[in-house]
């Protein structure tokens, strides 16, 4: 079996190794790898062939850090949030299309938002995109004074100087969900709340507004919930102990909805035969064949594009003003909603 590509001693190949294999100087290899002028087409091809032959890959992060600019956009996200995972994927595409790279820093059970952001600042990120940040206004203002900052999926009232907001019209999304359920003949529609999560107040308000508009103010029922499947499961468990049960549920997000679905399934309550369920986000979780969740879709590609466009505009023209951009949601109907029995 032929030996694996690499440097002669098994370490990661370097520019010098490529130069030795191609029979040229290290400086000339650097010119070729940077795509700069100064190498003939034949030499360029010889260098690239040598690089392929030994498995050399340029260390783009190191090159960026050696320059005056990094072209890095730092992204803070919740590691347990499927919606954030989908957003990150689109942020990569949006950033690469304009010559920037993404540096990720997750928020987890043992890692705070402050730790996540400090890590990004340590990587010399030129701008920050924070997904559903929960930091107080003073902290966001402090960061915005240092570098361009976008808050995604969190409404800020009052606005914070220097902080740009990209969010979905969450209240409108909740209204669309209620309208859909009412059109199916449902009247007893409960809402599993998101607590203090970003967007929860707006979705709660949209639910209440729609119920009132349909003359169902006396049927309003808001259940304590949250972001996770466990929150939806706990809310559904509490709901099953009440009489009468609602004919439909609007959950705070898709993860919360799937937790409710699991509880209903284990209790032998057919969905949508006895209870219809609607989520929010249209994350990849909702699109799984065995979930097939009716949900309110956030336009993730558009939100990612707007976030990246703003921070890059700020980096290229510092007088770009911060503001708020609100993206319209849309209802996606799948298999967890049906006409009231």
C-alpha positions as CSV (number, residue, x, y, z in Angstrom):
1,X,0.0,0.0,0.0
2,X,1.5,3.4,-0.9
3,X,2.3,5.8,2.0
4,X,-0.3,8.4,2.9
5,X,0.3,12.0,1.6
6,X,2.1,14.2,4.1
7,X,5.4,15.7,5.1
8,X,8.3,13.2,5.1
9,X,8.2,12.8,8.9
10,X,4.5,12.4,9.1
11,X,3.7,15.9,10.4
12,X,1.3,18.4,8.8
13,X,2.8,19.5,5.4
14,X,4.1,23.1,5.3
15,X,4.8,25.7,2.6
16,X,8.5,24.6,2.8
17,X,7.5,20.9,2.1
18,X,5.5,22.0,-1.0
19,X,8.4,24.1,-2.2
20,X,10.8,21.2,-1.8
21,X,8.5,18.9,-3.7
22,X,7.9,21.4,-6.5
23,X,11.5,22.6,-6.7
24,X,10.7,26.3,-6.1
25,X,11.2,28.8,-3.3
26,X,8.9,29.0,-0.3
27,X,8.1,32.6,-1.3
28,X,6.9,31.5,-4.7
29,X,4.7,28.8,-3.1
30,X,3.2,31.5,-0.9
31,X,2.4,33.7,-4.0
32,X,0.6,30.7,-5.6
33,X,-1.4,29.9,-2.4
34,X,-2.5,33.5,-2.0
35,X,-3.5,33.7,-5.6
36,X,-1.2,36.7,-6.1
37,X,0.6,37.7,-9.3
38,X,4.2,36.6,-9.9
39,X,4.0,33.0,-11.0
40,X,3.7,31.6,-14.5
41,X,0.7,29.3,-15.3
42,X,3.1,26.3,-15.6
43,X,4.8,27.1,-12.2
44,X,1.4,27.7,-10.6
45,X,0.2,24.3,-11.8
46,X,3.4,22.6,-10.6
47,X,3.1,24.1,-7.1
48,X,-0.6,23.1,-6.9
49,X,0.1,19.6,-8.0
50,X,2.9,19.3,-5.4
51,X,0.5,20.6,-2.7
52,X,-2.1,18.0,-3.7
53,X,0.5,15.3,-3.7
54,X,1.5,15.8,-0.1
55,X,-2.0,16.8,1.2
56,X,-1.1,20.4,1.9
57,X,-4.0,22.7,3.0
58,X,-3.5,26.4,3.6
59,X,-4.2,27.5,7.2
60,X,-6.6,30.3,6.3
61,X,-7.3,31.2,10.0
62,X,-3.6,31.7,10.7
63,X,-3.2,33.8,7.5
64,X,-6.1,36.0,8.5
65,X,-4.8,36.5,12.0
66,X,-1.4,37.6,10.7
67,X,-3.0,40.4,8.7
68,X,-4.4,43.7,9.9
69,X,-7.9,42.4,9.4
70,X,-9.4,39.0,10.2
71,X,-12.6,39.1,8.1
72,X,-14.1,37.0,10.9
73,X,-17.7,37.4,12.0
74,X,-18.3,36.0,15.5
75,X,-21.6,34.1,16.1
76,X,-23.0,33.3,19.5
77,X,-25.7,30.6,19.5
78,X,-27.5,28.2,21.8
79,X,-26.1,24.8,21.3
80,X,-29.5,23.1,22.2
81,X,-31.6,25.3,19.8
82,X,-32.5,23.6,16.5
83,X,-33.5,27.0,15.1
84,X,-30.1,28.4,15.9
85,X,-28.4,25.4,14.1
86,X,-30.3,26.2,11.0
87,X,-29.4,29.9,11.2
88,X,-25.7,29.1,11.6
89,X,-25.8,27.1,8.4
90,X,-27.2,30.0,6.5
91,X,-24.9,32.5,8.1
92,X,-21.9,30.5,6.8
93,X,-23.3,30.7,3.3
94,X,-24.1,34.4,3.5
95,X,-20.7,35.3,4.9
96,X,-18.7,33.3,2.4
97,X,-20.6,35.0,-0.4
98,X,-19.1,38.3,0.6
99,X,-15.6,37.1,1.5
100,X,-16.0,36.7,5.3
101,X,-15.7,33.7,7.6
102,X,-17.7,32.7,10.6
103,X,-16.3,31.9,14.0
104,X,-18.7,30.0,16.3
105,X,-19.0,30.2,20.1
106,X,-21.9,28.2,21.7
107,X,-23.8,28.9,24.9
108,X,-24.4,25.7,26.8
109,X,-25.3,24.6,30.3
110,X,-21.8,25.2,31.6
111,X,-20.9,28.1,29.3
112,X,-22.5,31.5,29.7
113,X,-23.2,34.1,27.0
114,X,-20.4,36.2,28.5
115,X,-17.9,33.4,28.1
116,X,-19.1,32.8,24.5
117,X,-18.7,36.4,23.5
118,X,-15.3,36.8,25.3
119,X,-14.0,33.8,23.2
120,X,-15.1,35.5,20.0
121,X,-13.4,38.7,21.0
122,X,-10.2,36.7,21.7
123,X,-10.4,35.4,18.2
124,X,-10.2,39.0,16.9
125,X,-13.7,38.9,15.3
126,X,-14.5,42.1,13.6
127,X,-18.2,41.9,14.3
128,X,-20.7,39.9,16.3
129,X,-24.0,38.3,15.4
130,X,-25.8,37.2,18.6
131,X,-28.6,34.6,18.1
132,X,-31.4,35.2,20.7
133,X,-29.2,37.0,23.2
134,X,-30.4,37.3,26.8
135,X,-27.8,39.7,28.0
136,X,-29.0,42.9,29.6
137,X,-29.2,46.1,27.6
138,X,-26.1,47.6,29.3
139,X,-24.0,44.6,28.1
140,X,-25.3,44.8,24.6
141,X,-24.5,48.6,24.5
142,X,-21.0,47.9,25.8
143,X,-20.4,45.4,23.0
144,X,-21.9,47.7,20.4
145,X,-19.4,50.4,21.4
146,X,-16.6,48.0,20.5
147,X,-17.6,46.5,17.2
148,X,-20.6,46.1,14.8
149,X,-23.3,44.1,16.6
150,X,-26.5,42.4,15.3
151,X,-29.1,40.8,17.6
152,X,-31.1,38.1,15.8
153,X,-34.5,37.0,17.0
154,X,-34.7,39.3,20.0
155,X,-36.8,42.5,19.9
156,X,-35.2,45.4,21.8
157,X,-37.5,47.9,23.4
158,X,-36.2,50.6,23.8
159,X,-33.7,50.4,20.9
160,X,-30.0,50.3,22.0
161,X,-27.6,52.6,20.3
162,X,-25.4,50.7,17.8
163,X,-27.3,47.4,18.1
164,X,-29.0,46.3,14.9
165,X,-31.9,44.0,15.2
166,X,-33.0,41.3,12.7
167,X,-36.1,39.4,13.8
168,X,-39.3,37.7,12.7
169,X,-42.7,39.3,13.2
170,X,-43.4,36.9,16.0
171,X,-46.8,38.2,16.9
172,X,-47.9,37.9,13.3
173,X,-46.7,34.3,13.2
174,X,-48.8,33.4,16.3
175,X,-51.8,35.1,14.7
176,X,-51.4,33.0,11.6
177,X,-51.3,29.9,13.7
178,X,-54.5,30.8,15.5
179,X,-56.2,31.8,12.3
180,X,-55.3,28.4,10.8
181,X,-56.7,26.5,13.8
182,X,-59.9,28.6,13.9
183,X,-60.4,28.0,10.1
184,X,-60.3,24.2,11.0
185,X,-63.1,24.7,13.4
186,X,-61.1,24.8,16.7
187,X,-62.3,27.1,19.4
188,X,-60.5,25.8,22.5
189,X,-56.9,26.7,21.6
190,X,-54.2,26.8,24.3
191,X,-50.7,28.3,24.0
192,X,-47.6,26.8,25.6
193,X,-45.6,29.9,26.5
194,X,-41.9,30.5,26.1
195,X,-41.4,32.2,29.4
196,X,-38.7,34.9,29.2
197,X,-37.1,33.5,26.0
198,X,-36.6,36.0,23.2
199,X,-39.8,36.3,21.1
200,X,-42.0,34.8,23.8
201,X,-43.8,38.0,24.7
202,X,-44.5,38.8,21.1
203,X,-45.9,35.3,20.4
204,X,-48.0,35.4,23.5
205,X,-49.4,38.8,22.5
206,X,-50.1,37.5,19.0
207,X,-52.0,34.5,20.3
208,X,-54.1,36.7,22.7
209,X,-54.8,39.2,19.9
210,X,-56.0,36.6,17.5
211,X,-58.2,34.8,20.1
212,X,-59.8,38.1,20.9
213,X,-60.3,39.0,17.3
214,X,-62.1,35.7,16.7
215,X,-64.4,36.3,19.8
216,X,-62.6,33.6,21.8
217,X,-61.4,35.8,24.7
218,X,-63.0,33.4,27.2
219,X,-61.1,30.4,25.7
220,X,-57.7,31.9,26.2
221,X,-55.4,29.6,28.0
222,X,-51.6,30.2,28.5
223,X,-49.6,27.4,29.9
224,X,-46.1,27.8,31.4
225,X,-43.5,26.4,29.0
226,X,-40.1,27.2,27.6
227,X,-37.6,26.5,24.8
228,X,-37.0,22.8,25.3
229,X,-38.8,19.6,24.6
230,X,-39.0,18.9,28.3
231,X,-41.0,22.2,28.7
232,X,-43.5,21.1,26.1
233,X,-43.8,17.7,27.7
234,X,-44.4,19.2,31.2
235,X,-47.1,21.6,29.8
236,X,-48.8,18.7,27.9
237,X,-48.8,16.6,31.1
238,X,-50.5,19.4,33.0
239,X,-53.0,19.9,30.3
240,X,-54.0,16.2,30.2
241,X,-55.0,16.6,33.9
242,X,-57.5,19.4,33.1
243,X,-61.1,19.2,32.0
244,X,-62.1,20.1,29.4
245,X,-59.0,19.6,27.3
246,X,-58.4,22.1,24.4
247,X,-58.7,20.9,20.9
248,X,-55.6,22.5,19.7
249,X,-52.1,23.7,21.0
250,X,-49.8,26.4,19.8
251,X,-46.3,25.7,21.2
252,X,-43.6,28.4,21.7
253,X,-41.3,26.6,19.3
254,X,-40.8,23.3,17.5
255,X,-38.8,21.7,20.3
256,X,-41.5,22.6,22.8
257,X,-44.1,21.2,20.3
258,X,-42.3,17.9,19.9
259,X,-42.1,17.4,23.7
260,X,-45.9,17.9,23.8
261,X,-46.4,15.5,20.9
262,X,-44.3,12.8,22.8
263,X,-46.4,13.2,25.9
264,X,-49.7,13.1,24.0
265,X,-48.5,10.0,22.1
266,X,-47.5,8.2,25.3
267,X,-50.9,9.1,26.8
268,X,-52.8,7.6,23.8
269,X,-54.1,10.9,22.7
270,X,-54.3,11.0,18.9
271,X,-52.8,13.9,17.0
272,X,-54.4,15.5,15.1
273,X,-57.5,13.3,15.7
274,X,-58.1,14.7,19.2
275,X,-55.7,17.5,19.6
276,X,-54.0,19.5,16.8
277,X,-50.5,20.9,17.5
278,X,-48.7,23.8,15.9
279,X,-45.0,24.7,16.5
280,X,-42.9,27.7,15.6
281,X,-39.7,28.1,13.6
282,X,-39.9,25.4,10.9
283,X,-36.6,24.0,12.1
284,X,-35.3,20.8,10.6
285,X,-36.9,19.1,13.7
286,X,-40.3,20.0,12.3
287,X,-39.5,18.5,8.9
288,X,-38.6,15.1,10.1
289,X,-41.0,12.6,8.5
290,X,-42.0,11.0,11.8
291,X,-42.7,14.5,13.3
292,X,-44.4,16.2,10.3
293,X,-45.2,19.3,12.4
294,X,-47.4,22.1,11.3
295,X,-45.4,25.2,12.2
296,X,-44.8,28.9,11.6
297,X,-41.7,29.3,9.5
298,X,-39.1,31.9,10.1
299,X,-37.4,32.9,6.9
300,X,-33.9,31.8,8.0
301,X,-32.0,32.5,4.8
302,X,-33.4,36.0,4.7
303,X,-32.6,36.6,8.4
304,X,-29.0,35.4,7.9
305,X,-28.5,37.5,4.8
306,X,-29.8,40.7,6.6
307,X,-27.5,40.1,9.6
308,X,-24.4,39.5,7.5
309,X,-25.2,42.4,5.1
310,X,-25.5,44.8,8.0
311,X,-22.3,43.9,9.8
312,X,-20.2,43.9,6.6
313,X,-21.7,47.2,5.6
314,X,-20.7,48.6,9.0
315,X,-17.2,47.2,8.5
316,X,-16.8,48.7,5.1
317,X,-18.6,52.0,5.9
318,X,-18.7,52.9,9.5
319,X,-21.6,55.4,9.1
320,X,-24.1,52.6,8.3
321,X,-26.9,53.2,10.9
322,X,-28.2,50.5,13.2
323,X,-32.0,49.9,13.2
324,X,-34.5,47.0,13.1
325,X,-35.4,44.8,10.2
326,X,-38.6,42.6,10.6
327,X,-39.0,39.6,8.5
328,X,-42.5,38.2,7.7
329,X,-43.3,34.6,8.9
330,X,-45.4,32.1,7.0
331,X,-47.5,29.1,8.1
332,X,-46.4,25.7,6.9
333,X,-49.2,23.1,7.1
334,X,-48.2,19.5,7.8
335,X,-49.7,16.5,9.5
336,X,-50.3,17.6,13.1
337,X,-53.4,19.8,12.4
338,X,-56.8,18.8,11.2
339,X,-60.4,19.8,11.4
340,X,-62.0,19.8,14.8
341,X,-63.9,16.6,15.4
